[in-house]
Amino acid sequence: MQTGLILAALRKHRLATLLIALEIALACAVLCNACFLIAHRMGLTRVDSGVDESALAVFKIDGFEAAQAGDLNARMLAGLRAVPGMQSASVVNTAPFGLPTGNAGINLDREGKRFGGVVGLYLDGPGSFEALGLRLVAGRAPQTGDFQPMVGFAPKDSQVVVSHTLAEHLWPGQDPLGKEFWSGDYHFRVIGVVAHMARPGAGEGGTGTIEWSVFVPTQPGPNLVGTYLLRAAPQDLPRVLRDAKAAIARAVPDVVIDHENSRTLGDLRERYFRSDRVMASLLVGVVAALLGVTALGIVGLASFWVQQRRRQIGIRRAIGATRGDILRYFQTENFLIVTFGIALGMLLAFALNAMLMRFYELPHLPLAYLPAGALALWGLGQVAVLGPALRAAAVPPVVATRSG
């Protein structure tokens, strides 16, 4: 079948052809970006936090004065550690999937001329590193003398542990041990590297920066009080957390337990990424609806053209065209229309992605989504046109030539 003849026939139906091509272009642009957004969101939900999530919970309280910190931390830790099944309890500022506190911009020089990015700081007390279950890949874990009191938002001079991802970002191809960075007047020196450590508020920053985390050994005090990391056997954890709430209500009745943020890490993860899963589900629905509308448009146009061309089909059948020839004609015609729509849709996809990058800080659309979207639309077009094309191929020559 000569493509030139098909294009000549399409020029006689410019408006209908253009409308379907524009519909396919819009479908291509939305399909590529929606699939990218779905993959991006679901990628966030699969982040490896680097900690023993199944054995950890966060216990948070409110309703106290900073001046009470020393006595309050001691009473809280004593009450929590007395709960049967409790393996450890320590003071922290937050935990993975918890409240996104402790973000700070860092520089690789004291003068602040080499910006390293915005990282998440775990300002955690003694026992917390071991409780988290972080896996060292280089250097050492914090020791007793490394836990320093907070002055402002962090200790002034800290020996810290960083994630492997952050180390590679800051010092690519170099040994990070002993390297230094600053946040204003606050100085940090790397003593260890862990395999994974998701930042507090794990979805922040996207997949590329999701592990830009720093563990800062910190002495509990007025600026580090009220949030506690609990560790227990996974099968006992829900019961231990429940008993801990009851025990603290009796032992420290002058505080208010924040039940909304006192949860297992599994519950915190589920809550944190709930909106991402909902958005992904909505986008799947949008994509399905858009593809359905596009398929209906192709079916409608092809059916209309079959009805209009019954006489032409009959003539071709009468002079020797087979059913396969008629079927291939409509499939080729559809392929050309869809191809034109896809070419325009790819330009629209990049334009839409540029807008999303500007207003929603999304990453650049990977090129791999374009051929994937094209293949999906080509396949959709061929399936959608198959029914009308088969009806056209089934028209008997004698019936077609007698029609007006």
C-alpha positions in Angstrom: 0.0 0.0 0.0 1.5 3.3 -1.1 1.8 5.8 1.7 1.4 8.7 -0.7 -2.1 7.6 -1.7 -3.1 7.4 1.9 -1.7 10.9 2.6 -3.5 12.3 -0.5 -6.8 10.8 0.9 -6.2 12.3 4.3 -5.7 15.8 2.8 -9.3 15.6 1.8 -10.3 15.2 5.4 -7.9 17.8 7.0 -10.1 18.9 9.8 -11.0 15.4 11.1 -7.4 14.2 10.7 -6.1 17.3 12.6 -8.5 16.9 15.5 -7.6 13.3 16.0 -3.9 14.1 15.7 -4.2 16.9 18.3 -6.1 14.5 20.6 -3.3 12.0 20.3 -0.7 14.7 20.9 -2.4 15.8 24.1 -2.6 12.1 25.2 1.1 11.7 24.4 2.1 14.7 26.5 -0.1 13.8 29.4 0.8 10.1 29.3 4.5 10.6 29.3 4.4 13.2 32.2 1.8 11.3 34.2 3.7 8.0 34.0 6.9 9.9 35.0 5.1 11.5 38.0 3.7 8.1 39.0 7.2 6.5 38.8 8.7 9.5 40.7 6.1 9.3 43.5 6.3 5.5 43.9 10.1 5.7 43.9 9.9 8.0 46.9 7.7 5.5 48.8 10.2 2.7 48.2 13.1 4.6 49.8 15.5 2.5 51.9 15.5 4.3 55.3 18.6 2.4 56.4 17.1 1.7 59.8 15.3 -1.3 61.4 11.9 0.1 60.8 10.0 -3.0 62.0 11.7 -2.7 65.5 11.4 1.1 66.0 8.8 3.6 67.2 8.7 7.3 68.0 7.3 8.6 71.3 6.6 12.3 71.4 5.3 14.6 74.3 4.2 18.2 74.6 3.2 20.6 77.4 6.5 21.2 79.1 9.0 24.0 79.5 12.5 24.0 78.2 13.8 24.6 81.7 12.5 21.2 82.7 14.6 19.4 80.0 17.2 17.7 82.2 14.8 16.4 84.8 12.1 15.6 82.2 14.4 13.6 79.9 15.6 11.6 82.9 12.1 10.8 84.1 10.9 10.0 80.6 13.8 7.6 79.8 13.4 5.9 83.2 9.7 5.4 82.6 10.1 4.2 79.0 13.0 1.8 79.8 10.9 0.2 82.6 8.3 -1.0 80.1 8.5 -4.8 79.7 10.0 -5.7 76.3 11.6 -2.3 75.8 15.1 -2.9 74.4 16.2 0.7 74.4 14.9 4.3 74.6 16.9 7.4 73.6 16.4 11.1 73.0 16.2 12.2 69.4 15.0 15.3 67.4 13.1 13.1 64.9 13.1 9.9 62.9 12.7 8.8 59.3 9.2 9.6 58.2 8.7 11.7 61.3 8.4 15.5 61.6 10.8 17.1 59.1 12.9 19.0 61.5 16.7 19.7 61.4 17.1 20.7 57.7 20.2 22.9 57.2 22.2 24.3 54.2 25.8 23.3 54.3 29.0 24.6 52.7 32.3 22.8 52.0 34.4 25.8 53.1 34.3 28.0 56.2 33.8 31.1 54.0 30.5 29.7 52.6 31.6 29.9 48.9 31.1 26.2 48.0 27.5 25.3 48.7 26.9 21.6 49.3 23.1 21.5 49.4 20.4 21.2 52.1 20.7 18.2 54.3 18.7 16.6 57.1 20.3 16.5 60.5 19.6 13.7 63.0 20.4 15.4 66.3 20.3 12.2 68.5 21.4 11.3 72.0 23.4 8.4 73.3 22.2 5.0 72.3 20.2 6.2 69.3 22.8 5.2 66.7 22.8 1.6 67.8 19.0 1.6 68.2 18.5 2.8 64.6 20.4 -0.1 63.3 22.4 1.9 60.8 25.0 -0.1 58.8 28.5 1.4 58.8 30.4 1.0 55.5 33.4 3.1 56.5 34.9 4.8 59.6 33.4 4.3 63.1 30.2 4.9 65.0 29.9 7.8 67.5 31.4 7.2 70.9 30.6 8.6 74.3 32.9 11.7 73.9 31.3 12.6 70.6 28.0 13.6 72.1 28.1 17.4 72.5 25.5 19.8 73.9 23.5 21.8 71.5 24.2 25.5 71.1 21.4 26.9 69.0 20.2 24.4 66.5 23.2 22.0 66.8 26.5 21.4 68.6 29.1 23.9 67.6 31.8 21.3 66.7 30.5 17.8 65.8 32.0 14.5 64.8 29.3 13.2 62.4 28.3 10.2 60.4 26.9 10.7 56.8 25.1 8.6 54.3 27.0 7.1 51.4 24.8 9.0 49.0 25.6 12.4 50.6 29.4 11.5 50.8 29.4 10.8 47.1 27.6 14.0 46.4 29.9 16.2 48.4 33.2 14.4 47.7 32.8 12.2 44.5 35.4 9.5 44.2 37.2 10.6 47.4 37.5 9.1 50.9 35.0 11.1 53.0 36.6 10.2 56.4 38.0 13.3 58.0 36.3 15.7 55.5 34.7 18.8 56.9 31.7 21.0 56.1 30.0 24.0 57.7 26.6 25.5 58.3 27.3 29.0 59.2 29.5 28.9 62.3 28.7 25.2 63.0 31.5 22.9 62.1 31.2 19.2 61.2 33.9 16.5 60.6 33.0 13.1 59.1 34.0 10.1 61.2 31.8 7.4 59.6 29.7 6.6 56.6 26.5 4.4 56.6 25.1 2.5 53.6 21.6 4.2 53.7 20.1 6.9 55.9 16.9 8.6 54.6 16.6 12.2 55.7 13.9 13.2 58.3 10.8 13.8 56.3 12.0 11.2 53.9 10.1 12.4 50.8 11.7 15.9 50.8 14.0 16.8 48.0 13.0 14.0 45.6 14.8 10.7 44.9 18.1 12.4 44.2 18.5 14.0 47.6 16.3 11.7 49.7 19.4 10.3 51.5 21.3 13.5 52.1 21.4 12.8 55.9 23.8 13.5 58.7 23.8 11.9 62.1 25.0 14.4 64.7 25.8 13.0 68.2 24.1 15.4 70.5 23.7 15.6 74.3 20.1 15.8 75.4 19.2 19.2 77.0 16.9 22.2 76.6 17.0 22.0 72.8 16.8 18.3 72.6 13.9 17.1 74.6 10.4 15.7 74.1 10.9 13.1 71.3 12.1 9.6 72.1 13.2 6.6 69.9 11.9 3.3 71.2 13.3 -0.1 70.1 11.6 -3.5 70.8 11.3 -6.9 69.1 9.1 -6.4 65.9 6.4 -8.8 67.3 6.3 -6.9 70.6 6.6 -3.3 69.2 2.8 -2.4 69.0 2.3 -3.7 72.5 5.4 -2.0 73.9 4.3 1.4 72.4 0.8 1.0 73.8 2.2 0.1 77.3 4.7 3.0 77.1 1.8 5.5 76.6 0.0 4.0 79.7 3.2 4.0 81.7 4.2 7.6 80.9 0.6 8.8 81.6 1.1 7.4 85.2 4.8 8.1 85.8 4.9 11.6 84.1 1.4 13.0 84.4 2.5 16.6 83.9 3.2 16.1 80.1 0.8 15.7 77.2 1.4 12.6 75.0 1.3 13.5 71.3 -0.6 10.5 70.1 -0.7 11.7 66.5 3.1 11.5 66.2 3.7 8.7 68.7 3.7 5.7 66.3 5.7 2.8 65.0 8.0 3.7 62.0 5.9 1.4 59.9 2.8 3.6 60.7 4.8 6.8 60.2 6.0 5.5 56.7 2.4 4.6 55.7 1.1 8.0 56.8 3.9 10.0 55.3 3.5 8.4 51.8 -0.3 8.2 51.8 -0.7 11.3 49.8 1.9 10.0 47.2 0.0 6.8 46.8 -3.3 8.7 46.4 -1.8 11.0 43.8 -0.4 8.0 41.9 -3.8 6.3 41.9 -5.5 9.5 40.7 -2.9 9.8 37.9 -3.5 6.2 36.9 -7.2 7.0 36.6 -6.5 10.1 34.6 -4.2 8.2 32.2 -6.8 5.4 31.8 -9.6 7.9 31.1 -7.5 9.8 28.6 -6.5 6.7 26.7 -10.1 5.6 26.7 -11.3 8.9 25.3 -8.5 8.8 22.7 -9.4 5.2 21.7 -13.1 6.2 21.3 -12.1 9.1 19.1 -10.1 6.8 16.8 -13.0 4.3 16.7 -15.5 7.0 15.9 -13.5 8.6 13.1 -12.6 5.2 11.6 -16.2 4.1 11.7 -17.3 7.3 10.0 -14.8 6.9 7.3 -15.7 3.3 6.7 -19.3 4.3 6.2 -18.3 7.1 3.9 -16.0 4.9 1.8 -18.3 1.9 1.3 -18.5 2.5 -2.4 -14.7 3.0 -2.7 -14.1 -0.2 -0.7 -16.5 -2.1 -3.0 -14.8 -0.9 -6.1 -11.4 -1.9 -4.8 -12.8 -5.3 -3.8 -14.3 -5.7 -7.2 -11.0 -5.1 -9.0 -9.1 -7.6 -6.8 -8.3 -6.1 -3.5 -8.4 -8.7 -0.7 -9.8 -8.3 2.8 -6.2 -8.1 4.0 -5.5 -5.2 1.7 -8.5 -3.2 3.0 -7.5 -4.0 6.6 -3.9 -2.9 6.0 -5.1 0.3 4.4 -7.0 1.4 7.5 -4.3 0.3 9.9 -1.6 2.2 7.9 -3.8 5.3 7.7 -4.3 5.1 11.5 -0.5 4.6 12.0 0.3 7.8 10.0 -2.3 9.9 11.9 -1.0 8.6 15.3 2.6 9.2 14.2 1.9 12.8 13.4 0.1 13.2 16.7 3.0 11.6 18.6 5.6 13.9 17.0 3.6 16.9 18.1 2.9 15.3 21.5 6.6 14.9 22.2 7.1 18.6 21.9 4.1 19.2 24.2 5.5 16.6 26.7 8.7 18.6 27.0 6.8 21.9 27.3 4.5 20.4 30.0 7.5 19.0 31.9 9.3 22.4 31.7 6.2 24.0 33.4 6.2 21.3 36.1 9.9 21.8 36.7 9.4 25.5 37.1 6.4 25.5 39.4 6.7 22.2 41.2 10.4 21.6 41.2 10.2 18.2 39.5 13.1 16.6 37.8 13.6 16.6 34.0 11.5 14.2 32.0 13.8 11.2 31.1 13.9 10.5 27.4 13.0 6.9 27.9 9.4 7.9 28.6 9.0 9.3 25.0 9.5 6.0 23.1 7.5 4.1 25.7 4.6 6.6 25.3 4.8 6.4 21.5 4.7 2.6 21.6 1.6 2.7 23.9 -0.2 5.1 21.6 0.7 3.2 18.4 -0.6 0.0 20.0 -3.7 1.8 21.2 -4.4 3.2 17.7 -4.0 -0.2 16.0 -6.3 -1.9 18.5 -8.9 0.9 18.3 -9.0 0.9 14.5 -9.1 -2.9 14.3 -12.9 -3.2 14.7 -13.9 -0.6 12.0 -11.2 -2.0 9.7 -12.5 -5.5 10.0 -16.0 -4.3 9.3 -14.7 -2.5 6.2 -12.8 -5.6 5.1 -16.0 -7.7 5.5 -18.2 -5.6 3.2 -19.1 -7.7 0.1 -18.2 -6.0 -3.2 -21.7 -6.3 -4.6 -23.3 -4.5 -1.5 -20.7 -1.8 -1.6 -21.1 -1.0 -5.3 -24.9 -0.8 -5.0 -24.7 1.8 -2.1 -25.1 5.4 -2.9 
